[in-house]
Amino acid sequence: MEIVRKAQAGTMQSSDLMVFLEPAPQLRLEIDSTVKKQFEHLIRRQAETVLQRFSITSGIIRISDRGALDYAIAARLETGLLRACADQRTSP
């Protein structure tokens, strides 16, 4: 799948996150989190897993996290990808 338009998913509530996606020639994953020092590597790993499952190789993905759990990170990113990509499959 390819990111072809800007999209976002999520909320800025406690224990949730916002995901912002936009087209770009290269893949860039930016993470801002209230728990960045402790959990950035786990947030990044979860996001990279979802990006691989959707075969995303380019685009800017910004995650603004407020302490979300793994399943929320995956769900918000998946929703954002479905909104941003040309191919609107329900899942990879």
Long-range contacts (C-beta under 8 A, 24 or more apart in sequence): 1-54, 1-55, 1-56, 1-81, 1-85, 1-86, 1-87, 1-89, 1-92, 2-56, 2-58, 2-59, 2-85, 2-86, 2-87, 3-56, 3-58, 3-59, 3-81, 3-84, 3-85, 4-84, 4-85, 4-86, 5-84, 6-84, 7-80, 7-81, 7-83, 7-84, 8-80, 8-83, 9-76, 9-77, 9-79, 9-80, 9-83, 10-76, 10-79, 10-80, 12-64, 12-66, 13-66, 14-66, 14-67, 15-66, 15-67, 15-68, 15-69, 15-72, 16-66, 16-68, 16-72, 16-76, 17-63, 17-64, 17-65, 17-66, 17-68, 17-72, 17-73, 17-76, 18-63, 18-64, 18-76, 19-61, 19-62, 19-63, 19-64, 19-76, 19-77, 19-79, 19-80, 20-60, 20-61, 20-62, 20-63, 20-64, 20-80, 21-59, 21-60, 21-61, 21-62, 21-80, 21-81, 21-83, 21-84, 22-59, 22-60, 22-84, 23-58, 23-59, 23-60, 23-84, 24-58, 24-59, 24-60, 25-58, 26-58, 27-51, 27-56, 27-57, 27-58, 27-59, 27-61, 28-59, 28-60, 28-61, 29-61, 29-63, 30-60, 30-61, 30-62, 30-63, 31-62, 31-63, 31-65, 32-62, 32-63, 32-64, 32-65, 33-63, 33-64, 33-65, 33-66, 33-67, 34-65, 34-66, 34-67, 35-65, 35-67, 36-65, 42-70, 43-73, 46-70, 46-73, 46-74, 46-77, 47-73, 47-77, 49-74, 50-74, 50-77, 50-78, 50-81, 51-77, 53-92, 54-78, 54-81, 54-85, 54-92, 55-92, 56-81, 59-84
